[in-house]
């Protein structure tokens, strides 16, 4: 699942990204253009980006090409869509550089559908500084690297600092366990009638996504993979049942979950922005969308890591994002050029002061959020240094308000999403979450077993699974 970051992505892309006047073709161009330059087509902005974003993108391309006069960059609008990606991949219509979700990158690499970039990425000056919990999604089981993750997020708890204060709670000390979330939620709903102290999303596949996050935080998993590669669906596990029982208690016993139980991303963000929800599970980077779309005051926004069961070594934080990868059909020259582009486009603003400051200044000039918390791509020392560079330009008060998340996230066990029929799984679980919040006595066991049967059938029908004896 992707965090609700479209507005954030467009804002950053228009400032920090670099590409071109959009081209009319995609895929490998054969290696070199008429001038003997290595030509690469790169995924640029999402369809519908503003003229200002495109102009900024073009400006950055010129900067890149000036530094790399032997490379000719052409951009193409690109937006990963699960329903069309397989056809684009098979048809050879993808750009030379493009993005794939965390959930798909390892499978595509295993299937030989992505270029092996190990020898190029290992030459980058920051190759040994990657956060191992993040770069792992771009590696195969032999340690080969197939891309560089960017815009990663980790699941978190967003909260309204003003509501904490009104309820007599300290906004600088958000809850660190699920029991504390419940205690604070009850206090807020009691002090502020009509406000849901805590809520999760329930529709548009977000209910299953967040239930999976809650399961991970308790040490459970929705799918397991045997040594022969056979995947088994197991939503009917103790940790998922505990997460559902927790929601049931908040709703029916504590009266702390509000009254709207059909919330997707837009719905819960609007509810948070209008003061109807005080705490909710979110992607760590949601602040930009909240400010731009839902008029949230950054001074009232707080975020902390999702509570993780410290007694269970398997417990962890669900993460997601996108991996910048390269077309497997590219020539070695194009692959090398594409990695240079990825380095310029995604890597350098994280590890070099001048690109980081340029990006921050541009965001600030356009009244965008500076300092939105993400899952760090690199190690703590590199991350802290980058944060010090952008601090003078950060949105007032924001770095302090998000410190409960940023100070802790690198200490957490990061766990990727299920990678088989992920969205089908999430969609099937939506109705289970809704049932718990709308029925006093739902048959959770039967509901989860039905999900297992449905998704297992889809997985077993996949060619790679059908071949496993």
C-alpha positions as CSV (number, residue, x, y, z in Angstrom):
1,X,0.0,0.0,0.0
2,X,1.2,3.5,-0.8
3,X,1.0,6.1,1.9
4,X,-1.2,9.1,1.0
5,X,1.6,11.1,-0.5
6,X,0.4,12.1,-4.0
7,X,0.5,15.8,-3.1
8,X,3.8,15.4,-1.4
9,X,5.3,13.5,-4.3
10,X,4.2,16.2,-6.8
11,X,5.6,19.0,-4.6
12,X,9.0,17.3,-4.2
13,X,9.2,16.1,-7.7
14,X,8.6,19.6,-9.1
15,X,11.4,20.9,-7.0
16,X,13.9,18.2,-6.5
17,X,13.4,16.0,-9.5
18,X,14.8,16.4,-12.9
19,X,13.6,15.5,-16.3
20,X,12.6,16.8,-19.5
21,X,10.0,17.9,-21.9
22,X,7.9,14.8,-22.1
23,X,8.7,12.3,-24.8
24,X,6.2,10.4,-26.8
25,X,7.9,7.0,-26.5
26,X,9.2,4.8,-23.7
27,X,11.5,1.9,-23.1
28,X,15.0,1.3,-24.3
29,X,16.0,3.6,-27.2
30,X,18.8,1.4,-28.4
31,X,21.6,2.9,-26.4
32,X,22.8,6.1,-28.1
33,X,21.2,9.0,-29.9
34,X,22.3,10.6,-33.2
35,X,25.0,12.7,-31.4
36,X,26.6,9.6,-29.9
37,X,25.3,10.3,-26.4
38,X,23.8,7.6,-24.2
39,X,20.1,8.2,-24.2
40,X,17.8,7.3,-21.3
41,X,14.1,7.7,-20.8
42,X,13.3,8.4,-17.2
43,X,10.0,8.3,-15.3
44,X,9.3,11.9,-14.5
45,X,6.2,13.5,-13.0
46,X,2.8,11.8,-12.5
47,X,0.2,12.6,-15.2
48,X,-1.4,15.9,-14.6
49,X,1.5,17.7,-12.9
50,X,1.5,21.5,-13.1
51,X,3.4,23.5,-15.6
52,X,5.5,24.9,-12.8
53,X,6.5,21.4,-11.7
54,X,7.4,20.5,-15.3
55,X,9.5,23.6,-15.7
56,X,11.4,22.9,-12.5
57,X,11.8,19.3,-13.7
58,X,13.3,20.5,-17.0
59,X,15.6,22.9,-15.2
60,X,17.1,20.0,-13.1
61,X,17.6,17.9,-16.3
62,X,19.7,20.7,-17.7
63,X,21.8,20.6,-14.5
64,X,22.2,16.9,-14.8
65,X,23.2,17.0,-18.4
66,X,25.7,19.8,-17.8
67,X,27.4,17.5,-15.3
68,X,27.1,14.5,-17.6
69,X,27.5,15.8,-21.1
70,X,27.6,12.3,-22.5
71,X,24.1,11.5,-21.4
72,X,20.8,12.7,-23.0
73,X,17.8,12.5,-20.7
74,X,14.3,12.3,-21.9
75,X,11.4,12.2,-19.5
76,X,8.0,10.5,-19.6
77,X,5.0,10.8,-17.4
78,X,4.8,7.7,-15.2
79,X,2.5,6.4,-12.5
80,X,2.8,2.8,-11.4
81,X,-0.5,0.9,-11.6
82,X,-0.8,-2.7,-10.7
83,X,-3.4,-3.5,-13.4
84,X,-1.3,-2.2,-16.3
85,X,2.3,-2.7,-15.1
86,X,2.6,-6.4,-16.2
87,X,1.5,-5.6,-19.7
88,X,3.9,-2.7,-19.9
89,X,6.7,-4.8,-18.7
90,X,6.0,-7.6,-21.1
91,X,5.5,-5.2,-24.0
92,X,8.7,-3.4,-23.4
93,X,7.0,0.0,-23.1
94,X,8.5,1.0,-19.7
95,X,11.1,3.8,-19.4
96,X,14.7,3.0,-18.8
97,X,14.4,4.2,-15.2
98,X,11.1,3.8,-13.4
99,X,9.7,3.0,-10.0
100,X,8.1,-0.1,-8.5
101,X,6.5,-0.6,-5.1
102,X,8.4,-2.2,-2.2
103,X,5.9,-5.1,-2.5
104,X,6.9,-6.0,-6.0
105,X,10.7,-5.2,-6.3
106,X,12.1,-8.5,-4.9
107,X,9.7,-10.7,-7.0
108,X,10.5,-8.8,-10.2
109,X,14.3,-9.1,-9.4
110,X,13.9,-12.8,-8.7
111,X,12.1,-13.3,-12.0
112,X,14.9,-11.6,-13.9
113,X,12.7,-8.6,-14.9
114,X,14.9,-5.9,-13.5
115,X,18.5,-4.9,-14.3
116,X,21.1,-6.0,-11.8
117,X,22.7,-2.7,-10.7
118,X,25.1,-4.0,-8.1
119,X,28.3,-3.0,-9.7
120,X,27.1,0.5,-10.4
121,X,25.5,1.1,-7.0
122,X,28.4,-0.2,-5.1
123,X,30.6,2.5,-6.6
124,X,28.4,5.3,-5.2
125,X,30.1,7.2,-2.3
126,X,27.2,6.3,0.1
127,X,26.9,2.6,-0.9
128,X,27.8,1.5,2.6
129,X,25.5,4.0,4.4
130,X,22.2,2.6,3.4
131,X,19.7,1.7,6.1
132,X,19.8,-2.1,5.9
133,X,16.1,-2.3,6.7
134,X,15.3,-0.2,3.6
135,X,17.9,-1.3,1.0
136,X,16.9,-4.9,1.6
137,X,13.7,-4.5,-0.4
138,X,15.9,-3.9,-3.5
139,X,18.1,-7.0,-3.0
140,X,17.7,-10.6,-3.9
141,X,18.7,-13.5,-1.7
142,X,22.3,-13.4,-3.1
143,X,22.7,-9.7,-2.1
144,X,22.5,-8.3,-5.6
145,X,21.1,-4.8,-5.7
146,X,18.4,-3.9,-8.3
147,X,17.6,-0.4,-7.4
148,X,17.5,2.4,-4.8
149,X,14.5,2.9,-2.5
150,X,13.1,6.4,-2.3
151,X,10.2,8.1,-0.6
152,X,9.9,5.2,2.0
153,X,7.4,5.5,4.8
154,X,6.9,3.6,8.0
155,X,3.5,3.2,9.8
156,X,3.0,5.6,12.6
157,X,0.5,7.2,14.8
158,X,-0.5,10.8,13.9
159,X,-2.0,12.8,16.7
160,X,-3.5,16.2,17.3
161,X,-1.3,18.0,19.9
162,X,-4.0,20.5,20.7
163,X,-6.5,17.7,21.6
164,X,-3.8,16.1,23.9
165,X,-3.5,19.4,25.7
166,X,-7.3,19.9,26.0
167,X,-7.6,16.4,27.5
168,X,-4.8,17.0,30.1
169,X,-2.2,14.9,28.2
170,X,1.3,15.9,27.4
171,X,1.7,16.3,23.6
172,X,5.4,15.8,24.0
173,X,4.9,12.4,25.5
174,X,2.6,10.5,23.0
175,X,1.7,6.9,23.8
176,X,4.4,4.2,23.3
177,X,2.2,1.1,23.8
178,X,-1.2,0.0,22.6
179,X,-2.5,0.1,26.2
180,X,-1.4,3.8,26.4
181,X,-3.1,4.5,23.1
182,X,-6.3,3.2,24.5
183,X,-5.9,5.1,27.8
184,X,-5.2,8.4,25.9
185,X,-8.0,7.7,23.4
186,X,-10.5,7.3,26.3
187,X,-9.3,10.5,28.0
188,X,-9.6,12.5,24.8
189,X,-13.1,11.2,23.9
190,X,-14.3,11.8,27.4
191,X,-12.9,15.4,27.5
192,X,-14.0,16.2,23.9
193,X,-17.4,14.6,23.2
194,X,-17.8,13.7,19.6
195,X,-14.1,13.3,19.0
196,X,-12.7,9.8,18.2
197,X,-9.7,9.4,20.5
198,X,-8.3,6.8,18.1
199,X,-9.4,5.4,14.8
200,X,-8.2,3.3,11.9
201,X,-9.2,3.2,8.2
202,X,-11.6,0.6,7.0
203,X,-12.3,0.9,3.3
204,X,-10.6,1.1,-0.1
205,X,-8.1,-1.6,0.9
206,X,-6.9,0.7,3.7
207,X,-8.6,-1.4,6.4
208,X,-6.7,-4.5,5.5
209,X,-3.5,-2.5,5.2
210,X,-3.8,-1.0,8.7
211,X,-4.9,-4.3,10.2
212,X,-1.8,-5.9,8.7
213,X,0.2,-3.1,10.3
214,X,-1.4,-3.7,13.7
215,X,-0.7,-7.5,13.2
216,X,3.0,-6.8,12.5
217,X,3.3,-4.6,15.5
218,X,2.2,-7.5,17.6
219,X,4.6,-10.0,16.0
220,X,2.2,-11.7,13.5
221,X,2.3,-12.1,9.7
222,X,-0.5,-12.4,7.1
223,X,1.5,-14.7,4.8
224,X,4.4,-17.1,5.3
225,X,6.8,-18.5,2.8
226,X,8.2,-22.0,3.0
227,X,11.8,-22.9,2.0
228,X,10.5,-24.1,-1.4
229,X,8.8,-20.8,-2.0
230,X,5.3,-21.9,-1.3
231,X,3.3,-19.0,0.2
232,X,0.5,-19.7,2.7
233,X,-2.1,-17.1,3.8
234,X,-2.6,-17.0,7.5
235,X,-4.7,-14.0,8.5
236,X,-6.4,-16.3,11.1
237,X,-3.6,-15.8,13.6
238,X,-3.5,-14.8,17.2
239,X,-2.0,-11.4,16.6
240,X,-4.6,-10.4,14.0
241,X,-7.3,-11.5,16.3
242,X,-5.8,-9.4,19.1
243,X,-5.7,-6.4,16.9
244,X,-9.3,-6.8,16.0
245,X,-10.3,-7.4,19.6
246,X,-8.5,-4.2,20.5
247,X,-10.6,-2.2,17.9
248,X,-13.7,-3.9,19.2
249,X,-12.9,-2.8,22.8
250,X,-12.2,0.8,21.7
251,X,-15.5,0.9,19.8
252,X,-17.9,-1.0,22.1
253,X,-16.5,-0.7,25.6
254,X,-14.5,2.5,25.6
255,X,-16.7,4.6,23.2
256,X,-13.4,6.1,21.9
257,X,-13.5,5.3,18.2
258,X,-16.1,7.8,17.0
259,X,-19.2,7.0,14.9
260,X,-17.9,6.9,11.3
261,X,-16.7,3.4,10.5
262,X,-16.3,3.7,6.8
263,X,-13.1,5.7,6.4
264,X,-10.5,5.6,3.6
265,X,-7.5,7.8,3.2
266,X,-9.4,10.9,2.2
267,X,-12.1,10.3,4.8
268,X,-9.8,9.9,7.8
269,X,-7.5,12.8,6.7
270,X,-10.6,15.0,6.5
271,X,-11.8,13.8,9.9
272,X,-8.4,14.5,11.4
273,X,-8.3,17.9,9.8
274,X,-11.8,18.8,11.0
275,X,-11.1,17.7,14.6
276,X,-13.2,14.6,14.6
277,X,-10.3,12.2,15.0
278,X,-7.5,12.9,17.5
279,X,-5.2,9.9,16.8
280,X,-5.0,7.5,13.8
281,X,-2.7,5.1,12.2
282,X,-1.0,6.7,9.2
283,X,2.1,6.7,7.0
284,X,4.8,8.7,8.6
285,X,4.9,11.2,5.7
286,X,1.2,12.2,5.7
287,X,1.8,15.7,7.1
288,X,2.2,17.3,3.6
289,X,-1.1,16.0,2.4
290,X,-2.8,17.0,5.7
291,X,-1.5,20.6,5.4
292,X,-2.2,21.0,1.7
293,X,-5.6,19.2,1.5
294,X,-7.1,19.3,5.0
295,X,-5.8,22.6,6.4
296,X,-4.0,21.0,9.3
297,X,-1.9,23.5,11.3
298,X,1.6,22.0,11.4
299,X,2.0,23.4,14.9
300,X,-0.8,21.1,16.1
301,X,0.5,18.0,14.4
302,X,2.4,15.3,16.1
303,X,3.5,11.8,15.0
304,X,5.1,8.9,16.8
305,X,6.1,5.4,15.9
306,X,3.4,2.7,15.9
307,X,3.5,0.8,19.2
308,X,5.5,-2.4,18.9
309,X,5.4,-5.4,21.3
310,X,8.8,-5.4,22.9
311,X,8.3,-8.9,24.2
312,X,8.0,-10.4,20.7
313,X,11.2,-10.5,18.6
314,X,9.1,-10.8,15.4
315,X,7.1,-7.6,16.1
316,X,7.9,-4.7,13.8
317,X,6.8,-1.7,11.8
318,X,5.3,-2.1,8.4
319,X,7.0,-0.1,5.7
320,X,6.4,0.7,2.1
321,X,7.5,3.0,-0.7
322,X,9.0,2.9,-4.1
323,X,12.3,1.5,-5.6
324,X,13.9,3.3,-8.5
325,X,14.9,0.5,-10.9
326,X,16.2,0.1,-14.4
327,X,14.8,-1.7,-17.5
328,X,16.4,-5.1,-17.8
329,X,16.5,-4.7,-21.6
330,X,18.9,-1.7,-21.4
331,X,22.5,-1.8,-22.6
332,X,25.2,-1.6,-20.0
333,X,25.9,2.0,-21.0
334,X,22.2,2.9,-20.4
335,X,22.2,1.0,-17.0
336,X,25.2,3.0,-15.9
337,X,23.7,6.3,-17.1
338,X,20.4,5.4,-15.3
339,X,22.1,4.8,-12.0
340,X,23.8,8.2,-12.4
341,X,20.4,9.7,-12.8
342,X,19.0,7.9,-9.8
343,X,21.9,9.1,-7.8
344,X,21.4,12.7,-8.9
345,X,17.6,12.5,-8.6
346,X,17.2,10.7,-5.3
347,X,20.5,10.1,-3.6
348,X,22.4,13.3,-3.6
349,X,19.7,15.5,-1.8
350,X,20.0,13.0,1.1
351,X,23.8,13.0,1.4
352,X,25.1,16.3,0.0
353,X,24.5,19.7,1.6
354,X,24.0,21.8,-1.6
355,X,21.3,19.6,-3.2
356,X,19.6,19.2,0.2
357,X,19.5,23.0,0.8
358,X,18.4,23.7,-2.7
359,X,15.5,21.4,-2.3
360,X,14.5,22.8,1.1
361,X,14.7,26.4,-0.1
362,X,12.5,25.6,-3.1
363,X,9.9,23.8,-1.0
364,X,9.9,26.7,1.5
365,X,9.5,29.3,-1.3
366,X,6.4,27.4,-2.5
367,X,4.9,27.1,0.9
368,X,5.4,23.4,1.0
369,X,6.3,21.3,4.1
370,X,10.0,21.0,4.8
371,X,10.9,18.3,7.3
372,X,8.1,15.7,6.7
373,X,9.3,12.5,8.5
374,X,10.0,9.5,6.4
375,X,11.8,6.2,6.9
376,X,15.5,7.2,6.5
377,X,17.2,5.7,3.5
378,X,20.6,6.0,5.0
379,X,22.2,5.4,8.4
380,X,21.4,7.6,11.4
381,X,24.6,9.7,11.1
382,X,23.8,10.5,7.5
383,X,20.2,11.2,8.3
384,X,21.0,13.5,11.2
385,X,23.4,15.5,9.1
386,X,20.9,15.9,6.3
387,X,18.3,17.1,8.9
388,X,20.8,19.7,10.2
389,X,21.2,21.1,6.7
390,X,17.5,21.6,6.2
391,X,16.7,22.7,9.7
392,X,16.9,26.5,8.9
393,X,14.3,26.0,6.3
394,X,12.0,23.6,8.1
395,X,8.4,24.3,8.7
396,X,8.2,26.1,12.0
397,X,8.0,23.8,15.0
398,X,7.7,20.7,12.8
399,X,11.0,19.0,13.5
400,X,10.3,19.1,17.2
401,X,6.8,17.8,16.8
402,X,7.8,14.8,14.7
403,X,10.8,14.0,17.0
404,X,8.9,11.1,18.7
405,X,9.0,9.4,15.4
406,X,12.3,10.4,13.9
407,X,14.2,9.8,17.2
408,X,13.0,6.2,17.4
409,X,12.3,4.8,14.0
410,X,15.8,3.6,13.2
411,X,15.7,1.4,16.3
412,X,12.7,-0.5,15.1
413,X,12.4,-3.7,13.2
414,X,11.2,-2.7,9.7
415,X,9.0,-5.3,8.0
416,X,7.9,-5.2,4.3
417,X,4.3,-5.7,3.3
418,X,3.0,-9.1,2.2
419,X,4.1,-9.6,-1.4
420,X,1.5,-12.0,-2.9
421,X,-1.8,-10.5,-4.0
422,X,-1.3,-7.7,-1.5
423,X,-4.1,-5.5,-2.6
424,X,-6.5,-8.4,-2.9
425,X,-5.6,-9.4,0.7
426,X,-6.1,-5.9,2.0
427,X,-9.5,-5.5,0.2
428,X,-10.7,-8.8,1.6
429,X,-9.8,-7.8,5.1
430,X,-11.6,-4.4,4.9
431,X,-14.9,-6.2,5.5
432,X,-13.5,-7.9,8.6
433,X,-12.4,-4.6,10.1
434,X,-15.8,-3.1,9.3
435,X,-17.6,-6.0,10.9
436,X,-15.7,-5.6,14.2
437,X,-16.6,-1.9,14.4
438,X,-20.3,-2.3,13.4
439,X,-21.3,-5.6,15.0
440,X,-21.2,-6.4,18.7
441,X,-20.6,-10.1,18.2
442,X,-18.9,-10.7,14.8
443,X,-17.7,-14.2,14.0
444,X,-14.0,-13.1,13.6
445,X,-12.7,-16.7,13.2
446,X,-15.1,-17.4,10.3
447,X,-14.4,-14.1,8.7
448,X,-10.6,-14.6,8.8
449,X,-10.8,-18.2,7.6
450,X,-12.9,-17.0,4.6
451,X,-10.2,-14.5,3.7
452,X,-7.5,-17.2,3.9
453,X,-9.5,-19.4,1.5
454,X,-10.1,-16.6,-0.9
455,X,-6.6,-15.2,-1.1
456,X,-5.0,-18.7,-1.0
457,X,-6.9,-19.6,-4.1
458,X,-5.6,-16.5,-5.9
459,X,-2.0,-17.3,-4.9
460,X,-2.2,-21.0,-5.8
461,X,-3.3,-20.0,-9.3
462,X,-0.1,-18.0,-9.9
463,X,2.2,-19.8,-12.3
464,X,5.2,-19.7,-9.9
465,X,3.1,-21.2,-7.1
466,X,1.4,-23.8,-9.2
467,X,4.8,-25.2,-10.2
468,X,5.7,-25.9,-6.6
469,X,5.1,-29.4,-5.6
